[in-house]
Amino acid sequence: MRYAAKIANKHHAEVKKIDWCPIVVGEPRNDWRRTVVPPGENTRSYFALHEAFRPGDTVVLSAVLPDEIPLSDFVHLLTLVGKYRGFSPFNNVQEKYGTFEVISVEATAGPGDDN
């Protein structure tokens, strides 16, 4: 999200205050083999076994936003980060692995919230 704030030139300090739920709702596949081609001429490609969501899978994330970030700006930032970075730590030069498309964002009230 810091990268998205940089691209949008907005909410630089506020994105650090987003409180993300550590639970990602979805069904990852833990036997996905990907060919990894390391940079350099004298290196061999190899298979990496890792857990991943398949292209086209839908996942659900939850977060608590600081008051300074309106929902419309949050959707814009999510769309930016999904296009360029994604949420996967795995990176491969040949693929845009881990990027995502925002399908929907829904605001919900927390416990004790009268709104």
Contacts in CASP RR format, 6 or more apart in sequence:
PFRMAT RR
TARGET T0000
AUTHOR 0000-0000-0000
METHOD contacts of the structure
MODEL  1
MRYAAKIANKHHAEVKKIDWCPIVVGEPRNDWRRTVVPPGENTRSYFALH
EAFRPGDTVVLSAVLPDEIPLSDFVHLLTLVGKYRGFSPFNNVQEKYGTF
EVISVEATAGPGDDN
1 15 0 8 1.000
1 18 0 8 1.000
1 77 0 8 1.000
1 78 0 8 1.000
1 81 0 8 1.000
2 12 0 8 1.000
2 15 0 8 1.000
2 16 0 8 1.000
3 80 0 8 1.000
3 81 0 8 1.000
3 84 0 8 1.000
3 85 0 8 1.000
4 15 0 8 1.000
4 76 0 8 1.000
4 77 0 8 1.000
4 78 0 8 1.000
4 80 0 8 1.000
4 81 0 8 1.000
4 82 0 8 1.000
4 84 0 8 1.000
4 85 0 8 1.000
5 11 0 8 1.000
5 12 0 8 1.000
5 14 0 8 1.000
5 15 0 8 1.000
5 77 0 8 1.000
6 12 0 8 1.000
7 80 0 8 1.000
7 84 0 8 1.000
8 73 0 8 1.000
8 76 0 8 1.000
8 77 0 8 1.000
8 80 0 8 1.000
10 73 0 8 1.000
10 77 0 8 1.000
11 68 0 8 1.000
11 69 0 8 1.000
11 73 0 8 1.000
11 77 0 8 1.000
14 66 0 8 1.000
14 68 0 8 1.000
14 69 0 8 1.000
15 69 0 8 1.000
15 77 0 8 1.000
17 66 0 8 1.000
17 68 0 8 1.000
18 63 0 8 1.000
18 64 0 8 1.000
18 65 0 8 1.000
18 66 0 8 1.000
18 69 0 8 1.000
19 63 0 8 1.000
19 64 0 8 1.000
20 61 0 8 1.000
20 62 0 8 1.000
20 63 0 8 1.000
21 61 0 8 1.000
21 62 0 8 1.000
21 63 0 8 1.000
23 62 0 8 1.000
24 59 0 8 1.000
24 60 0 8 1.000
24 61 0 8 1.000
24 87 0 8 1.000
25 59 0 8 1.000
25 60 0 8 1.000
25 61 0 8 1.000
26 53 0 8 1.000
26 57 0 8 1.000
26 58 0 8 1.000
26 59 0 8 1.000
26 60 0 8 1.000
27 53 0 8 1.000
27 57 0 8 1.000
28 51 0 8 1.000
28 52 0 8 1.000
28 53 0 8 1.000
28 57 0 8 1.000
29 51 0 8 1.000
29 52 0 8 1.000
29 53 0 8 1.000
29 54 0 8 1.000
30 50 0 8 1.000
30 51 0 8 1.000
31 49 0 8 1.000
32 49 0 8 1.000
32 50 0 8 1.000
32 51 0 8 1.000
32 52 0 8 1.000
32 54 0 8 1.000
33 47 0 8 1.000
33 48 0 8 1.000
33 49 0 8 1.000
34 47 0 8 1.000
34 48 0 8 1.000
34 50 0 8 1.000
34 52 0 8 1.000
34 90 0 8 1.000
34 92 0 8 1.000
34 95 0 8 1.000
34 97 0 8 1.000
35 45 0 8 1.000
35 46 0 8 1.000
35 47 0 8 1.000
36 45 0 8 1.000
36 46 0 8 1.000
36 47 0 8 1.000
36 48 0 8 1.000
36 92 0 8 1.000
37 43 0 8 1.000
37 45 0 8 1.000
37 92 0 8 1.000
37 93 0 8 1.000
37 94 0 8 1.000
38 44 0 8 1.000
38 45 0 8 1.000
38 46 0 8 1.000
39 93 0 8 1.000
48 90 0 8 1.000
50 90 0 8 1.000
52 88 0 8 1.000
52 90 0 8 1.000
52 97 0 8 1.000
52 98 0 8 1.000
53 59 0 8 1.000
53 98 0 8 1.000
58 103 0 8 1.000
59 100 0 8 1.000
61 87 0 8 1.000
65 71 0 8 1.000
65 74 0 8 1.000
69 77 0 8 1.000
71 105 0 8 1.000
71 107 0 8 1.000
74 105 0 8 1.000
75 102 0 8 1.000
75 105 0 8 1.000
78 102 0 8 1.000
78 105 0 8 1.000
79 101 0 8 1.000
79 102 0 8 1.000
81 87 0 8 1.000
82 99 0 8 1.000
82 100 0 8 1.000
82 101 0 8 1.000
82 102 0 8 1.000
83 99 0 8 1.000
84 99 0 8 1.000
85 99 0 8 1.000
86 98 0 8 1.000
86 99 0 8 1.000
86 100 0 8 1.000
87 98 0 8 1.000
87 100 0 8 1.000
88 97 0 8 1.000
88 98 0 8 1.000
90 97 0 8 1.000
90 98 0 8 1.000
91 97 0 8 1.000
109 115 0 8 1.000
END
